[in-house]
Amino acid sequence: MEATHEVTNQPPPLTGYDVFGADAALAEAFGRHGGAGARDELPALGRLAGSAEAQRWAVEADRNGPVLRTHDRYGHRVDEVDFHPSWHRLMAAAVEHGLQAAPWAPPRPAAHAVRAAKFLVWSQLEAAHLCPVSMTYAAVPALRTDDAVAAVWEPRLTSTAYDPGLRAPATKAGALAGMAMTEKQGGSDVRANTTRAEPAASIGAGWYRLTGHKWFCSAPMNDVFLVLAQAPGGLTCFVLPRVLDDGSRNALRLQRLKDKLGNRANASAEVEFDGALAQRLGDEGRGVATIIEMVAATRLDCVLGSAALLRRSVAEATWHAAHRSAFGARLADSELMRAVLADLALESEAATALGMRLAASVDAAADPHERALRRIGLPLAKYWVCKRTPAAVAEALECLGGNGYVEESGMPRLYREAPLNSIWEGAGNVQALDLLRVITREPDAVAAWRTEVEAAKGQDRRLDEALSSLDVEVGEPGQARVLAGRMAVLLQASLLVRFAPPAVADAFCASRLDARHGVYGALPAGLDTGAIVRRATPEAP
């Protein structure tokens, strides 16, 4: 049959490239924060993330979601979730490259910054499987509340061996952690939890039986969970193994899996505890204080995950514009399109710079300034970066026109994922209220933020004026979001003024400091948008 037409003017697929090497902002931040010793590791992971094979894994895992099996054929409870083989391929790569708890193992230079860079690279491929990876990373600092508990679980969680399946923990080459905190009636207000914890003296000191429910339990096939429950002394944190040491299943019942907007490759379950055995972590009544470091770690990963979504969206949009023509010219050469792409690239680079800076503060946690900066920087970044991501991903999708609205482009999957990180680990209002709490109670943290912003003093008039005009104080609670956004933007601006190319820093300050930023692409005139777009566009493999 004679062909009806020749296919032309369609961009080639963005495959077969190094995701890390194509990201100048990340590569520079990686070097800046001491990652040079692991430089060989990032290109290897970047090439895998950019390969056609790994991209196929991502599509297959998303389209073939987890399946719940509550009972076997004979009616016995099994409470298992089956995943597509491509889910396991993604998980194996993430664990083997140390994206889970490996940075907490015997120290290496800039371990957390290296891990953050890897997280930014690998998350661009498929985000859902990074949920159990992130929870495993976050569990370790909480487990260290009790040396004896940490001695048991930390070696398992820091192992770079991926060993799925429900078996006795001691028989596994590696383990993964999850968490189950929120309940139907309370959500983020975990003090409203009703799950009961009753001492189980016959089992051993520090062991309890938990009865109740959790409304969200992500990655229910993980090996161990941090759980909040009401003990006799108040809200307490517990370590709940999925399988007990003798190989028997703990009394954790999977009720159903959530039918979510995005993050579809990952299983999020509603669970019930029917006298499930759990070990106390920290003192009774100190549950929130025990999990605070865990919350900080997961919030960091929310920032990194959103930054990765931004970067992947920008890579797809700039690649499309570089290889597609309309009205006699390349899209990338259109002044209007270039303004949109440059604006999106600014958002992405600012998010990457801020995420990597906060990851580096974990490596330098012995420094009081770094600890204080992380304390205030995380709610700021979690609020702002995660809140900006959905609109940016939507704009990037639009750059592909109708092609971007089609599943095969991969953009709808990014768009469905985009709102998640703003919701998980405390939505926008929770982060803004946390900022007010920091301002009221932790003046050292506010001073650390100001010191960090002032490190760029004298290098850009607009930044100097914006900082001098901002009153960092607790005013009307209804204005907390405005303050959080403004402080986050000033922190991003300081980083870009100090470390980004002049075209990037100039455009960011012109568009984010002189006026409240609105629709993407409405940049002031006179900016070097071409240089910004060229920096953000992946090169042909």
CORRA-V977294 format. One record per residue. N is the residue number from 1. PHI is phi in whole degrees, -180 to 180 (999 if undefined). OMEGA is omega in radians with two decimals (NA if undefined). NEAR is the number of other C-alpha atoms within 8 Angstrom. Layout:
{{N	PHI	OMEGA	NEAR} {N	PHI	OMEGA	NEAR}}
This chain:
{{1	999	-3.13	2} {2	-74	3.14	3} {3	-64	3.12	5} {4	-79	-3.12	4} {5	-168	3.06	4} {6	-103	3.12	5} {7	-80	3.13	5} {8	-136	3.02	4} {9	59	3.01	7} {10	-113	-3.12	7} {11	-62	3.02	8} {12	-70	3.11	5} {13	-64	3.11	4} {14	-85	-3.13	8} {15	-138	3.09	8} {16	68	-3.14	9} {17	-132	3.14	12} {18	-93	-3.10	13} {19	-60	3.11	12} {20	-71	-3.10	14} {21	-63	-3.14	9} {22	-82	-3.06	11} {23	-112	-3.07	10} {24	-62	-3.11	10} {25	-63	3.13	10} {26	-69	-3.13	12} {27	-59	3.13	10} {28	-69	3.11	8} {29	-65	3.11	12} {30	-59	3.10	14} {31	-67	-3.10	9} {32	-67	-3.06	7} {33	-102	2.94	11} {34	87	-3.10	10} {35	-87	-3.04	14} {36	-58	-3.11	7} {37	-66	3.13	7} {38	-113	-3.03	8} {39	-62	3.14	8} {40	-70	-3.09	7} {41	-74	-3.05	7} {42	-70	3.10	11} {43	-61	3.12	12} {44	-63	3.10	9} {45	-68	3.13	13} {46	-63	3.11	15} {47	-68	3.09	13} {48	-66	3.14	9} {49	-63	-3.12	14} {50	-92	-3.09	15} {51	-79	3.09	11} {52	-64	-3.12	8} {53	-64	-3.13	6} {54	-66	3.09	12} {55	-65	3.05	11} {56	-67	3.08	8} {57	-57	-3.09	12} {58	-62	-3.14	13} {59	-65	-3.10	8} {60	-65	3.13	11} {61	-64	-3.13	14} {62	-71	-3.07	10} {63	-81	-3.14	8} {64	-119	-2.99	9} {65	-70	-3.11	12} {66	-65	-3.13	12} {67	-124	-3.12	7} {68	-86	2.99	10} {69	-122	-3.12	10} {70	-81	-3.07	11} {71	-136	3.01	10} {72	-87	-3.04	9} {73	-65	-3.11	5} {74	-96	3.12	5} {75	98	3.08	6} {76	-77	3.07	7} {77	-70	3.04	7} {78	-122	3.07	8} {79	50	3.13	11} {80	-124	3.07	9} {81	-124	3.11	11} {82	-98	3.14	8} {83	-117	3.07	11} {84	-65	3.12	11} {85	-54	-3.13	7} {86	-69	3.00	10} {87	-59	-3.11	14} {88	-67	3.08	9} {89	-65	3.10	9} {90	-63	-3.14	12} {91	-63	-3.12	12} {92	-60	3.14	10} {93	-64	-3.13	8} {94	-63	-3.11	13} {95	-70	-3.12	13} {96	-63	3.10	10} {97	-90	3.00	9} {98	78	-3.14	12} {99	-79	-3.14	15} {100	-83	-3.02	14} {101	-97	-3.06	15} {102	-55	-3.12	12} {103	-61	-3.14	13} {104	-85	3.10	8} {105	-70	3.11	8} {106	-43	-2.89	5} {107	-64	2.96	7} {108	-132	-3.10	6} {109	-58	3.05	7} {110	53	-3.04	11} {111	-59	-3.08	11} {112	-78	3.05	11} {113	-68	3.08	15} {114	-63	3.13	11} {115	-62	3.12	11} {116	-62	3.11	13} {117	-63	3.10	12} {118	-64	3.12	12} {119	-61	3.11	11} {120	-64	3.13	12} {121	-71	-2.99	14} {122	-73	3.11	12} {123	-65	3.13	12} {124	-66	-3.13	12} {125	-79	-3.10	11} {126	-162	-2.96	9} {127	-90	-2.95	11} {128	-62	-3.08	9} {129	-73	3.10	12} {130	-77	3.09	11} {131	-63	3.09	11} {132	-64	3.09	13} {133	-65	-3.13	16} {134	-65	-3.14	12} {135	-64	3.09	13} {136	-65	3.08	14} {137	-59	-3.04	13} {138	-76	-3.05	15} {139	-69	-2.99	12} {140	-61	-3.14	14} {141	-61	3.06	9} {142	-72	3.13	12} {143	-60	-3.12	13} {144	-69	2.99	9} {145	-60	-3.12	10} {146	-127	-3.06	9} {147	-58	-3.09	8} {148	-69	3.11	6} {149	-67	3.13	10} {150	-63	-3.13	12} {151	-63	3.13	8} {152	-79	-2.96	8} {153	-94	-3.04	9} {154	-62	3.11	10} {155	-61	3.13	9} {156	-71	-3.08	11} {157	-77	3.14	16} {158	-86	3.10	14} {159	-63	3.10	11} {160	-96	3.05	10} {161	-101	3.09	9} {162	-91	-3.03	11} {163	-135	-3.08	8} {164	-75	3.09	6} {165	111	-3.11	5} {166	-92	3.11	8} {167	-142	3.11	8} {168	-55	-3.04	12} {169	-54	-3.07	10} {170	-68	-3.12	5} {171	-92	-3.03	6} {172	-100	3.14	9} {173	-76	3.13	9} {174	-162	-3.09	12} {175	-137	3.10	15} {176	-127	-3.10	12} {177	-114	3.02	15} {178	-131	3.09	17} {179	-149	3.13	10} {180	-141	-3.01	13} {181	-112	-2.92	11} {182	-89	-3.14	13} {183	-128	-3.05	13} {184	-54	-2.95	7} {185	-83	-2.99	6} {186	-121	-3.04	11} {187	60	-3.12	8} {188	-65	3.10	7} {189	-82	-3.02	8} {190	-70	3.10	11} {191	-68	3.08	6} {192	-86	-3.12	7} {193	-59	-3.14	14} {194	-117	3.12	8} {195	-56	-3.05	11} {196	-97	3.05	10} {197	-125	-3.12	12} {198	-113	-3.11	9} {199	-54	3.11	8} {200	-115	-3.03	11} {201	-60	-3.11	9} {202	-68	3.13	4} {203	-83	-3.13	6} {204	152	-3.14	7} {205	-62	3.09	6} {206	86	3.14	9} {207	-99	-3.09	13} {208	-137	2.97	13} {209	-110	-3.07	12} {210	-103	3.08	15} {211	-133	-3.12	12} {212	155	-3.07	10} {213	-147	2.95	10} {214	-135	-3.04	13} {215	-81	3.07	11} {216	-133	3.01	12} {217	-133	-3.11	14} {218	-80	3.12	13} {219	55	-3.06	12} {220	-68	3.08	11} {221	-92	3.06	9} {222	-68	-2.94	13} {223	-88	-3.07	13} {224	-151	-3.07	12} {225	-132	2.94	13} {226	-91	-2.99	14} {227	-134	3.02	11} {228	-103	3.12	14} {229	-152	-3.12	14} {230	-87	3.04	14} {231	-88	3.10	12} {232	-54	-3.12	7} {233	-95	3.11	8} {234	116	-3.07	9} {235	-63	-2.98	15} {236	-136	3.09	18} {237	-95	-3.13	17} {238	-133	3.04	12} {239	-106	-3.03	12} {240	-115	3.11	12} {241	-75	3.11	11} {242	-71	3.09	13} {243	-124	-3.12	13} {244	-79	-3.04	11} {245	-60	-3.13	8} {246	-84	3.12	5} {247	92	3.12	8} {248	-81	3.14	8} {249	-76	3.03	8} {250	-71	-3.04	10} {251	-83	3.05	9} {252	-108	-3.06	12} {253	-106	3.09	10} {254	-87	-3.09	13} {255	-85	3.08	9} {256	-166	3.05	8} {257	-99	3.11	10} {258	-71	3.03	8} {259	-95	-2.92	5} {260	-96	3.06	6} {261	-60	3.14	7} {262	-135	3.12	8} {263	55	-2.90	12} {264	-76	3.12	13} {265	-72	-3.10	13} {266	-93	3.10	12} {267	-92	2.99	13} {268	-120	-2.95	11} {269	-119	2.84	15} {270	-94	-3.04	14} {271	-129	3.00	14} {272	-127	3.07	12} {273	-106	-3.12	12} {274	-114	-3.06	10} {275	76	-3.12	8} {276	-66	3.14	12} {277	-81	3.13	12} {278	-149	-3.11	12} {279	-102	-3.14	10} {280	-65	3.07	13} {281	-120	-3.05	13} {282	85	-3.08	11} {283	-79	3.00	8} {284	-60	3.14	13} {285	83	-3.10	10} {286	-114	-3.05	12} {287	-62	-3.12	13} {288	-65	3.12	9} {289	-63	-3.12	6} {290	-68	-3.04	12} {291	-92	-3.00	10} {292	-62	3.12	9} {293	-71	3.06	10} {294	-64	3.13	12} {295	-62	3.11	10} {296	-60	-3.12	11} {297	-68	3.13	10} {298	-70	3.07	12} {299	-65	3.06	12} {300	-59	-3.14	13} {301	-69	3.01	9} {302	-62	3.11	13} {303	-64	-3.13	15} {304	-64	3.14	15} {305	-65	3.10	13} {306	-68	3.08	13} {307	-61	3.11	16} {308	-67	3.08	13} {309	-62	3.08	14} {310	-60	-3.10	14} {311	-64	3.13	12} {312	-63	3.12	9} {313	-64	3.12	13} {314	-66	3.11	15} {315	-60	3.14	11} {316	-66	-3.10	10} {317	-68	-3.13	13} {318	-69	3.09	14} {319	-63	3.11	12} {320	-61	-3.09	11} {321	-66	3.13	13} {322	-75	-3.04	10} {323	-122	-3.10	12} {324	-128	3.13	11} {325	-116	3.06	10} {326	-152	3.13	7} {327	55	3.01	4} {328	85	-3.13	5} {329	-148	3.04	8} {330	-62	3.09	12} {331	-58	-3.10	13} {332	-66	3.13	10} {333	-93	3.07	8} {334	-75	-3.09	9} {335	-61	-3.14	7} {336	-67	3.13	7} {337	-64	-3.14	12} {338	-62	3.11	14} {339	-65	3.12	12} {340	-65	-3.12	11} {341	-62	3.14	14} {342	-64	3.14	13} {343	-63	3.09	11} {344	-65	3.12	14} {345	-64	3.08	13} {346	-62	3.14	12} {347	-60	-3.12	10} {348	-66	-3.10	12} {349	-66	3.12	11} {350	-65	3.12	12} {351	-66	3.12	13} {352	-63	-3.13	14} {353	-61	-3.12	14} {354	-70	3.12	12} {355	-61	3.13	14} {356	-67	3.11	15} {357	-64	-3.13	10} {358	-72	3.06	13} {359	-64	3.12	12} {360	-65	3.13	12} {361	-69	3.06	12} {362	-69	3.10	11} {363	-63	-3.08	10} {364	-105	-3.01	9} {365	-63	3.10	9} {366	-71	3.14	6} {367	-85	-3.11	7} {368	-57	3.12	7} {369	-62	-3.10	9} {370	-67	3.10	13} {371	-62	-3.12	13} {372	-68	3.12	12} {373	-65	3.12	14} {374	-65	-3.12	11} {375	-60	-3.12	11} {376	-89	-3.08	13} {377	-69	-3.09	11} {378	-68	3.08	12} {379	-63	3.08	13} {380	-63	-3.09	15} {381	-68	3.12	13} {382	-60	3.12	16} {383	-64	-2.91	15} {384	-80	-3.07	11} {385	-63	-3.11	12} {386	-69	3.13	17} {387	-73	-3.11	11} {388	-80	-2.98	8} {389	-65	-3.09	14} {390	-56	-3.14	11} {391	-66	3.14	7} {392	-67	3.12	12} {393	-65	3.09	14} {394	-62	3.12	9} {395	-67	3.09	9} {396	-64	3.08	14} {397	-58	-3.13	15} {398	-65	3.11	10} {399	-62	3.10	11} {400	-88	-3.14	12} {401	64	3.13	8} {402	-61	3.11	7} {403	-59	-3.12	7} {404	-71	-3.12	14} {405	-87	-3.10	12} {406	-97	-3.07	10} {407	-53	-3.07	9} {408	-61	3.14	4} {409	-72	-3.06	9} {410	86	-3.09	9} {411	-69	3.09	12} {412	-59	3.10	12} {413	-65	3.09	9} {414	-64	-3.11	11} {415	-67	3.11	12} {416	-67	-3.13	10} {417	-78	-2.92	11} {418	-57	-3.11	13} {419	-76	-2.92	12} {420	-61	-3.01	9} {421	-67	3.07	12} {422	-74	-3.11	13} {423	-93	-3.04	9} {424	-66	3.12	8} {425	58	3.07	9} {426	99	-3.13	10} {427	-71	-2.99	10} {428	-55	-3.13	12} {429	-65	3.11	8} {430	-63	3.13	8} {431	-67	3.14	13} {432	-65	3.10	14} {433	-69	3.07	10} {434	-63	3.08	9} {435	-60	3.11	13} {436	-60	3.11	11} {437	-64	3.12	9} {438	-63	-3.11	13} {439	-61	-3.10	13} {440	-75	-2.93	9} {441	-109	-2.99	6} {442	-131	-3.11	9} {443	-61	3.11	9} {444	-63	3.14	8} {445	-70	3.09	14} {446	-63	3.11	14} {447	-63	3.12	8} {448	-66	3.08	12} {449	-61	-3.11	12} {450	-66	3.11	8} {451	-61	-3.13	8} {452	-66	3.12	10} {453	-68	-3.11	14} {454	-70	3.07	8} {455	-62	3.10	8} {456	-100	-3.07	12} {457	-58	3.12	9} {458	87	-3.11	6} {459	-97	3.08	7} {460	-152	-3.08	9} {461	-59	-3.08	7} {462	-65	3.11	10} {463	-68	3.12	13} {464	-59	-3.10	10} {465	-69	3.14	8} {466	-64	3.14	10} {467	-68	-3.10	9} {468	-67	-3.10	6} {469	-91	-3.08	6} {470	-95	3.04	6} {471	-96	3.11	4} {472	-90	-3.13	7} {473	-153	3.13	6} {474	-82	3.07	9} {475	-109	3.10	6} {476	-68	3.12	6} {477	-55	3.13	8} {478	-66	3.12	5} {479	-100	-3.08	8} {480	-62	3.12	14} {481	-65	3.13	10} {482	-60	-3.13	7} {483	-65	-3.14	9} {484	-61	3.13	13} {485	-64	-3.10	11} {486	-66	-3.14	8} {487	-66	3.11	9} {488	-66	-3.14	12} {489	-64	3.12	10} {490	-65	3.10	13} {491	-66	3.08	12} {492	-62	-3.13	12} {493	-61	3.13	14} {494	-61	3.14	14} {495	-65	-3.11	14} {496	-71	3.11	14} {497	-62	-3.12	13} {498	-79	-2.90	9} {499	-125	-3.09	6} {500	-88	3.04	10} {501	-58	-3.09	7} {502	-55	-3.12	7} {503	-62	-3.14	11} {504	-69	-3.11	11} {505	-62	-3.13	12} {506	-62	-3.10	10} {507	-67	3.14	12} {508	-65	-3.13	12} {509	-64	-3.13	12} {510	-66	-3.04	12} {511	-96	-3.06	12} {512	-110	-3.07	10} {513	-105	-3.09	13} {514	-76	3.14	8} {515	-155	3.09	7} {516	-71	-3.06	7} {517	-71	-3.13	7} {518	-117	-3.10	5} {519	-67	3.09	5} {520	-64	3.12	11} {521	102	3.14	12} {522	-92	-3.12	8} {523	-80	3.02	11} {524	-62	3.12	7} {525	-72	3.01	4} {526	88	3.13	4} {527	-92	-3.13	9} {528	-86	-3.11	8} {529	-66	3.14	10} {530	-61	3.13	8} {531	-65	-3.14	8} {532	-66	-3.11	13} {533	-67	3.12	13} {534	-60	3.14	7} {535	-64	-3.05	7} {536	-90	-3.02	13} {537	-87	3.06	12} {538	-62	3.09	9} {539	-84	3.12	5} {540	-61	-3.13	4} {541	-67	NA	5}}
